[in-house]
Amino acid sequence: AFSQCPRHIAGTMSQLNDTSSILALLHSRKSASAKAMGEPGPRPDQLAEILRCAVRVPDHGKLNPWRFIVFEGSARERFGAALRARWQELNPDHGESSLSFVQGMLLRAPTVIAVVSTASDHPKIPVWEQVLSAGAVCQNMLLAATALGIGCQWNTDWIAYDIEVAKLMGLAPHEKVAGLIYLGTPSVPLEDRPRPDPLALTTRWTG
């Protein structure tokens, strides 16, 4: 269980992905790189737990405006072959290096989850709020995976926006890929990056 993070260390921790408390994790969370991931990926029970945490997000109207597509095992290779064909169609002048990279995109991690936003017109709930809920799902997945000690990264890339790839994934016309969550074991040490000062981004309305 998480313990309370003392206020005097909040924001000053040097350890990345510190899971000693909820606040420690929030202050130190750092994504791994999909380009530097390998086996093992999440166990079935861990994947189920990540998904259970994923749906614990704000959801105005209780619409569940998202769903998941899991890519594992040889399915990643078959999907990669289809991506290669589509990339070659879009970029006929690209050589083998580019095609091979595209073909291997989902092979970079043992497990890849596409978070699909199913947002649609609703008489009371704005589409924008439904889309934001899908984004919250992606973040919850990162936090859950990190808490379990699993490397993770939220990507999109061109495959999230291509209409033919959307058909390949079985998306309906109104659905969009909110993120591709790569899950695996980092093969290189994580390095933090500069973070903005929240006070510099904050104003107070005074009328």
C-alpha positions, -999 to +999 in steps of 0.1 A: +000+000+000+011+036-006+021+057+024+017+094+027+044+115+010+058+141+034+053+176+021+089+186+026+102+161+000+074+167-025+089+179-058+125+174-046+129+136-051+157+126-074+145+089-078+124+084-109+092+063-106+093+063-068+064+040-057+068+046-020+037+067-020+010+080-043+025+115-042+060+102-047+049+085-078+031+115-091+062+137-084+086+113-101+067+095-129+088+092-160+079+073-192+102+047-206+111+048-243+093+024-267+125+024-287+143+008-258+119-017-244+120-055-243+108-086-225+091-092-202+059-074-207+030-074-182+017-107-170-020-114-178-029-105-142-009-073-144-025-064-177-060-069-162-050-047-133-038-019-156-071-020-174-091-020-142-072+011-131-076+026-166-114+029-163-113+047-129-114+081-145-138+110-146-166+102-170-194+127-173-226+109-178-211+074-172-208+069-210-176+048-210-165+067-241-134+045-247-124+010-254-091-010-258-074-030-284-045-052-272-016-062-295+005-091-282+026-120-296+024-127-334-005-102-338+021-075-336+040-090-366+008-093-387-002-058-379+033-046-387+032-062-421+000-043-428+015-011-416+045-016-439+022-021-469+002+011-460+034+031-454+047+020-488+015+031-504+017+065-488+055+069-494+065+049-525+099+066-526+109+053-492+135+026-490+139-006-470+151+011-439+120+032-435+097+003-443+114-020-418+111+006-391+074+010-397+069-028-398+086-032-365+069-003-346+047-026-325+075-051-320+094-026-298+074-036-268+059-070-257+024-055-253+008-025-270-026-012-261-046+011-284-069+033-263-098+042-286-119+072-280-155+064-289-168+099-283-199+108-301-226+134-301-247+134-270-277+156-260-260+165-227-224+155-227-200+175-249-178+154-272-148+174-259-154+160-223-156+125-237-123+129-255-107+143-223-119+112-205-100+090-230-069+110-223-074+104-186-076+067-193-042+068-210-026+086-180-042+061-156-027+033-175+008+049-173+004+054-136-008+018-130+019+003-151+046+024-134+032+014-099+036-023-110+072-017-121+064-020-158+080+004-183+055+023-203+051+051-229+021+069-245+026+074-282+004+081-312+025+085-344+010+085-379-008+052-374-032+069-349-044+093-376-045+073-408-079+063-420-069+030-436-050+019-404-082+028-385-101+005-407-075-022-401-079-018-364-117-021-367-125+015-357-159+029-365-159+062-385-165+083-353-137+065-333-102+078-329-070+065-313-063+085-282-030+067-276-009+037-281+004+025-247+037+006-250+044-018-221+076-036-214+109-036-196+133-007-202+166-017-216+184+016-208+183+037-176+156+064-175+166+100-176+144+128-165+138+160-185+133+196-174+099+202-161+081+235-161+076+256-129+038+253-123+038+287-106+050+303-138+019+288-155-006+299-129-026+330-125-054+339-101-086+355-113-093+386-093-121+402-114 
